Amino acid sequence: MILLLLTCILFIGYSLLLFRFRQSWEQLALFQPGHPASTRISVIIPARNEEHNIGPLLLALQQQSYPAAFTEIIVVDDHSTDRTAEIVQSFPAVTLIRLQEEGINSYKKKAIEKGIAAATGELIVTTDADCIPGRDWLNSIAAFKEEKQAVFIAAPVVFSHNQSILQVFQALDFLVLQGITAAGVHSRSLSMCNGANMAYTKDAFLAVDGFKGIDQLASGDDMLLMHKISTAFPGKTHYLQSKDAIISTAPMQSWSAFFNQRIRWASKARSYSDKRIFAVLLLVYLFNLSFAVSFIAGFWEPRYWLLLAAAWIGKTLVEFPFVYGVAGFYGKRSLLNWFFLFQPLHIIYTISSGLLGQFGTYEWKGRKVK
């Protein structure tokens, strides 16, 4: 009886949360640039052993519609042991910086710091070496910054994928995260973003002392920094809802790499100064944990398996309207054919990565991280 009551309470809380996300998502208006932008942009790309990805990204950046006169591209090589630096040097217009620091816990933050120190642009745009932007990516960001007078911009990211279960699952799961990001930023209820596609003014970064205070964490170069800036500059953080602003990134190529990525993301949960995010994460985690508890309890009392089945169906019905809208924006509604069947996998990874992110270690870019 207690388990039934707790599950119902968590389900109601989760349902209200999804309803709020859906409302915020539907309030987002698509952005269309109203005038030519002229903000000078510095694109910062931290890269480690990205010889297979860095070339296509730099080529896509060279083909941007935004004027080259207002753009600089800086790649910070993080101790690569492959041909990453060599490939970067084959692009004459790209600045290459080599990271010298060793024995630190957050090489990515240090790489971004190095890039920003060398940047001459007013607006810092960060992305990852395995990403591909559309032709109007920088133009949409610059125009949005000027129209909104934004100091921090979160922008949309989508996973490329083949038809394998691993990649389809990642693509669908990431759509949900992106929808929550957009809804949370738009409603000013959550400080969420993804380092593959975000921008902030250099002055704002310097005003909050950059990554000072969060530099001991391997992760958090995106959301933790966002919270620092949004706190210092209230009302100046925005979400850019534009198809031109979408950037595509590669999914993980193995289940172990996927779990390592999600453990890395979960590892910063205890460091959120924005307690609203922690409260949302806790609710989501406990709701998913209730499925595991019901499954185990069913071995003693089989009726709990009926509760599990009902919660599985209920979870799907509550989430579907929100995810349907998000998938439409990204042109990915075909992924929804898998939505119901992927629920158990989503629950398992949420429980395991959430736990290991707080107490375990993970490997990232060939390094073991606490």
C-alpha positions as CSV (number, residue, x, y, z in Angstrom):
1,M,0.0,0.0,0.0
2,I,2.8,2.4,0.9
3,L,4.6,1.7,-2.4
4,L,1.3,2.3,-4.3
5,L,0.8,5.6,-2.5
6,L,4.4,6.8,-3.2
7,T,4.2,5.8,-6.8
8,C,1.0,7.7,-7.3
9,I,2.4,10.8,-5.6
10,L,5.5,10.7,-7.8
11,F,3.4,10.1,-10.9
12,I,1.3,13.1,-10.2
13,G,4.4,15.3,-9.6
14,Y,6.0,14.0,-12.7
15,S,2.8,14.6,-14.7
16,L,2.6,18.2,-13.5
17,L,6.2,18.7,-14.4
18,L,5.7,17.4,-18.0
19,F,2.6,19.6,-18.4
20,R,4.6,22.6,-17.4
21,F,7.4,21.7,-19.9
22,R,4.8,21.3,-22.6
23,Q,3.3,24.7,-21.9
24,S,6.6,26.4,-22.0
25,W,7.6,24.6,-25.2
26,E,4.4,25.7,-27.0
27,Q,5.0,29.3,-26.0
28,L,8.4,29.4,-27.7
29,A,8.3,31.4,-31.0
30,L,10.5,30.6,-33.9
31,F,13.2,33.2,-34.4
32,Q,13.6,34.9,-37.8
33,P,16.5,37.4,-38.2
34,G,15.1,40.8,-39.0
35,H,18.3,42.6,-40.1
36,P,21.9,41.8,-41.0
37,A,24.1,41.2,-37.9
38,S,27.6,42.6,-37.4
39,T,28.7,41.2,-34.0
40,R,32.2,39.9,-34.0
41,I,32.2,36.2,-33.1
42,S,34.9,33.9,-31.8
43,V,34.1,30.2,-32.2
44,I,36.0,28.1,-29.6
45,I,36.4,24.4,-30.3
46,P,38.2,22.2,-27.7
47,A,39.5,19.1,-29.4
48,R,41.2,15.9,-28.3
49,N,41.9,13.1,-30.8
50,E,39.3,14.3,-33.3
51,E,41.1,13.6,-36.6
52,H,38.0,12.0,-38.1
53,N,35.7,14.9,-37.1
54,I,37.6,18.2,-37.0
55,G,38.0,18.6,-40.8
56,P,34.3,18.4,-41.7
57,L,33.5,20.9,-38.8
58,L,36.1,23.4,-40.0
59,L,34.9,23.1,-43.6
60,A,31.3,23.7,-42.5
61,L,32.5,26.8,-40.5
62,Q,34.3,28.1,-43.6
63,Q,31.0,27.8,-45.6
64,Q,28.9,29.9,-43.1
65,S,26.7,32.7,-44.5
66,Y,27.9,35.0,-41.7
67,P,30.7,37.3,-43.0
68,A,34.2,35.9,-42.5
69,A,35.3,39.4,-41.5
70,F,33.2,39.1,-38.4
71,T,34.3,35.6,-37.5
72,E,37.4,33.9,-36.0
73,I,37.8,30.2,-35.4
74,I,40.0,28.9,-32.6
75,V,40.7,25.3,-32.0
76,V,42.4,24.3,-28.7
77,D,44.1,21.0,-29.0
78,D,43.9,19.0,-25.8
79,H,47.0,16.8,-25.9
80,S,45.9,14.9,-29.0
81,T,47.9,11.9,-30.0
82,D,46.5,11.6,-33.5
83,R,46.4,14.0,-36.6
84,T,44.0,16.5,-35.1
85,A,46.5,19.4,-34.9
86,E,47.9,18.6,-38.3
87,I,44.5,18.8,-39.9
88,V,43.7,22.1,-38.1
89,Q,46.9,23.6,-39.5
90,S,45.8,22.8,-43.0
91,F,43.1,25.5,-42.5
92,P,45.0,28.8,-42.7
93,A,42.2,30.9,-41.4
94,V,41.9,28.8,-38.2
95,T,44.0,29.6,-35.1
96,L,45.5,26.5,-33.3
97,I,46.3,26.7,-29.6
98,R,48.0,23.7,-27.9
99,L,47.0,23.1,-24.3
100,Q,50.0,22.6,-22.1
101,E,48.5,22.0,-18.7
102,E,48.5,18.5,-17.3
103,G,47.3,16.8,-14.1
104,I,44.1,18.7,-13.9
105,N,40.5,17.4,-13.6
106,S,38.8,19.5,-16.2
107,Y,40.8,19.8,-19.4
108,K,37.9,21.0,-21.4
109,K,37.3,24.0,-19.2
110,K,41.0,24.9,-19.4
111,A,40.9,24.5,-23.1
112,I,37.9,26.9,-23.4
113,E,39.6,29.4,-21.0
114,K,42.7,29.4,-23.3
115,G,40.6,29.9,-26.3
116,I,38.7,32.8,-24.8
117,A,41.9,34.5,-23.6
118,A,43.1,34.6,-27.2
119,A,39.7,35.5,-28.6
120,T,39.1,39.0,-30.1
121,G,35.3,38.5,-30.6
122,E,32.6,40.1,-28.6
123,L,30.5,36.9,-28.6
124,I,32.0,33.5,-27.7
125,V,30.4,30.6,-29.5
126,T,31.4,27.1,-28.3
127,T,30.9,23.8,-30.0
128,D,32.4,20.4,-30.0
129,A,34.7,18.9,-32.6
130,D,32.2,16.2,-33.6
131,C,29.5,18.7,-34.5
132,I,28.2,20.0,-37.9
133,P,26.3,23.3,-38.2
134,G,24.1,24.4,-40.9
135,R,25.1,27.3,-43.2
136,D,23.2,30.0,-41.3
137,W,24.2,28.8,-37.8
138,L,26.4,31.8,-36.9
139,N,24.1,34.3,-38.6
140,S,21.1,33.2,-36.5
141,I,23.1,33.4,-33.3
142,A,24.5,36.8,-34.0
143,A,21.1,38.2,-35.1
144,F,19.4,36.8,-32.0
145,K,22.1,38.2,-29.7
146,E,21.6,41.7,-31.2
147,E,17.8,41.6,-31.1
148,K,17.5,40.2,-27.6
149,Q,20.7,42.0,-26.2
150,A,21.4,38.5,-24.8
151,V,24.6,37.8,-22.8
152,F,24.0,34.0,-22.8
153,I,22.3,32.0,-25.5
154,A,21.3,28.3,-25.3
155,A,20.7,26.8,-28.8
156,P,19.3,23.5,-30.2
157,V,21.4,20.3,-30.7
158,V,20.3,17.1,-32.4
159,F,22.0,13.7,-32.7
160,S,22.7,12.3,-36.1
161,H,21.9,8.6,-36.2
162,N,21.7,5.4,-38.2
163,Q,19.0,2.8,-37.7
164,S,20.7,0.8,-34.9
165,I,18.9,0.5,-31.6
166,L,21.8,2.2,-29.8
167,Q,21.8,5.3,-32.0
168,V,18.0,5.6,-32.4
169,F,17.7,5.4,-28.6
170,Q,20.2,8.1,-28.1
171,A,18.6,10.4,-30.7
172,L,15.1,10.0,-29.1
173,D,16.4,10.4,-25.5
174,F,18.4,13.5,-26.5
175,L,15.3,15.0,-28.1
176,V,13.6,14.9,-24.7
177,L,16.5,16.5,-23.0
178,Q,16.6,19.3,-25.7
179,G,12.9,19.9,-25.2
180,I,13.3,20.3,-21.5
181,T,16.2,22.6,-22.0
182,A,14.2,24.9,-24.3
183,A,11.2,24.9,-22.0
184,G,13.3,25.5,-18.9
185,V,15.3,28.3,-20.3
186,H,12.2,30.0,-21.9
187,S,10.2,29.9,-18.7
188,R,13.3,31.0,-16.7
189,S,12.8,28.0,-14.4
190,L,15.9,26.1,-15.2
191,S,19.5,26.9,-16.2
192,M,20.1,24.2,-18.9
193,C,22.1,24.1,-22.1
194,N,24.5,22.0,-24.0
195,G,28.2,22.9,-24.7
196,A,27.8,21.7,-28.3
197,N,25.8,24.8,-29.1
198,M,25.8,27.9,-26.8
199,A,27.1,31.4,-26.8
200,Y,27.9,34.1,-24.3
201,T,29.6,37.5,-24.4
202,K,33.3,37.6,-23.5
203,D,32.6,40.4,-21.1
204,A,30.0,38.3,-19.2
205,F,32.5,35.4,-19.0
206,L,35.1,37.7,-17.5
207,A,32.6,39.4,-15.2
208,V,31.8,36.1,-13.4
209,D,35.5,35.0,-13.3
210,G,34.9,32.3,-15.9
211,F,35.0,28.8,-14.5
212,K,36.4,29.9,-11.1
213,G,34.6,27.9,-8.4
214,I,33.5,25.1,-10.8
215,D,36.9,24.4,-12.4
216,Q,37.5,21.4,-10.1
217,L,34.7,19.5,-11.9
218,A,35.4,17.5,-15.1
219,S,32.0,18.4,-16.4
220,G,29.9,21.6,-16.1
221,D,31.5,23.8,-18.8
222,D,28.0,24.5,-20.0
223,M,25.2,24.5,-17.3
224,L,27.2,25.5,-14.3
225,L,28.7,28.4,-16.3
226,M,25.2,29.3,-17.5
227,H,23.9,29.5,-14.0
228,K,26.8,31.8,-13.0
229,I,26.1,34.2,-15.9
230,S,22.3,34.1,-15.6
231,T,22.6,34.9,-11.9
232,A,24.9,37.9,-12.6
233,F,22.8,39.1,-15.5
234,P,19.1,38.5,-14.7
235,G,16.8,38.4,-17.8
236,K,19.7,38.3,-20.2
237,T,19.7,34.5,-20.8
238,H,17.6,33.3,-23.7
239,Y,16.9,30.2,-25.8
240,L,17.3,30.4,-29.5
241,Q,14.4,28.5,-31.2
242,S,15.5,28.4,-34.8
243,K,16.0,25.6,-37.3
244,D,18.9,27.6,-38.7
245,A,20.5,27.4,-35.2
246,I,20.3,23.6,-34.9
247,I,23.7,21.9,-34.7
248,S,24.1,18.2,-35.3
249,T,26.4,16.1,-33.2
250,A,27.5,12.4,-33.3
251,P,26.1,9.8,-31.0
252,M,28.2,7.5,-28.9
253,Q,29.3,4.4,-30.9
254,S,29.0,1.9,-28.1
255,W,26.8,1.3,-25.1
256,S,29.8,1.7,-22.7
257,A,30.6,5.0,-24.3
258,F,27.0,6.1,-24.0
259,F,26.9,5.2,-20.3
260,N,30.2,7.0,-19.7
261,Q,28.8,10.1,-21.3
262,R,25.6,10.1,-19.2
263,I,27.5,9.4,-16.0
264,R,29.7,12.4,-16.9
265,W,26.6,14.5,-17.3
266,A,25.1,13.2,-14.1
267,S,28.3,13.8,-12.1
268,K,27.7,17.5,-11.8
269,A,24.3,17.2,-10.2
270,R,25.5,17.8,-6.7
271,S,27.3,21.0,-7.8
272,Y,24.2,22.8,-9.2
273,S,23.8,26.1,-7.5
274,D,20.4,26.3,-9.2
275,K,18.5,24.2,-6.7
276,R,15.5,24.1,-9.1
277,I,17.5,21.8,-11.4
278,F,18.4,19.5,-8.4
279,A,14.7,19.3,-7.4
280,V,13.6,18.4,-10.9
281,L,16.4,15.8,-11.2
282,L,15.4,14.3,-7.8
283,L,11.8,14.0,-8.8
284,V,12.6,12.4,-12.1
285,Y,15.1,10.0,-10.5
286,L,12.7,8.9,-7.7
287,F,9.9,8.4,-10.2
288,N,12.1,6.2,-12.4
289,L,13.4,4.4,-9.3
290,S,9.8,3.5,-8.4
291,F,9.7,1.3,-11.5
292,A,12.7,-0.8,-10.2
293,V,11.2,-1.0,-6.7
294,S,7.9,-2.2,-8.1
295,F,9.6,-4.8,-10.3
296,I,11.5,-6.2,-7.3
297,A,8.5,-6.1,-5.0
298,G,6.6,-8.1,-7.6
299,F,8.6,-11.2,-6.8
300,W,6.9,-11.2,-3.3
301,E,3.6,-9.7,-4.4
302,P,2.8,-10.1,-8.1
303,R,0.2,-7.4,-8.1
304,Y,3.1,-4.9,-8.1
305,W,3.8,-6.0,-11.6
306,L,0.4,-4.6,-12.5
307,L,1.4,-1.3,-10.9
308,L,4.6,-1.4,-12.9
309,A,2.7,-2.0,-16.2
310,A,0.2,0.8,-15.4
311,A,3.0,3.2,-14.5
312,W,4.8,2.3,-17.8
313,I,1.7,3.1,-19.8
314,G,1.0,6.3,-17.7
315,K,4.6,7.5,-18.2
316,T,4.3,7.1,-21.9
317,L,0.9,8.9,-22.2
318,V,2.1,11.8,-20.0
319,E,5.4,12.3,-22.0
320,F,4.1,11.7,-25.5
321,P,2.4,15.1,-26.2
322,F,5.5,17.0,-25.1
323,V,7.9,14.8,-27.0
324,Y,5.7,14.8,-30.1
325,G,6.0,18.6,-30.3
326,V,9.7,18.6,-29.8
327,A,10.2,15.8,-32.4
328,G,8.2,17.9,-34.9
329,F,10.6,20.9,-34.5
330,Y,13.6,18.6,-35.3
331,G,11.8,16.7,-38.0
332,K,12.3,13.4,-36.1
333,R,8.7,12.2,-35.5
334,S,9.6,8.8,-37.0
335,L,11.6,8.1,-33.9
336,L,8.4,8.1,-31.9
337,N,7.6,4.6,-33.2
338,W,10.1,3.4,-30.6
339,F,8.9,5.6,-27.8
340,F,6.9,3.1,-25.8
341,L,9.3,0.2,-26.3
342,F,12.3,2.3,-25.2
343,Q,10.8,3.2,-21.8
344,P,12.4,0.3,-19.8
345,L,15.8,1.1,-21.3
346,H,15.4,4.8,-20.4
347,I,14.5,3.9,-16.9
348,I,17.4,1.5,-16.4
349,Y,20.0,4.0,-17.7
350,T,18.5,6.9,-15.7
351,I,18.8,4.9,-12.5
352,S,22.2,3.6,-13.1
353,S,23.9,6.7,-14.5
354,G,22.3,8.9,-11.8
355,L,23.8,6.6,-9.1
356,L,27.2,6.2,-10.7
357,G,27.5,9.9,-11.5
358,Q,27.5,10.6,-7.8
359,F,29.6,7.8,-6.5
360,G,31.5,6.2,-9.3
361,T,34.2,7.1,-11.9
362,Y,34.0,7.2,-15.6
363,E,36.3,7.3,-18.6
364,W,36.2,10.2,-21.0
365,K,38.6,10.9,-23.9
366,G,40.9,8.2,-22.7
367,R,41.1,9.6,-19.2
368,K,39.7,8.1,-15.9
369,V,37.8,10.8,-14.1
370,K,36.3,11.0,-10.6
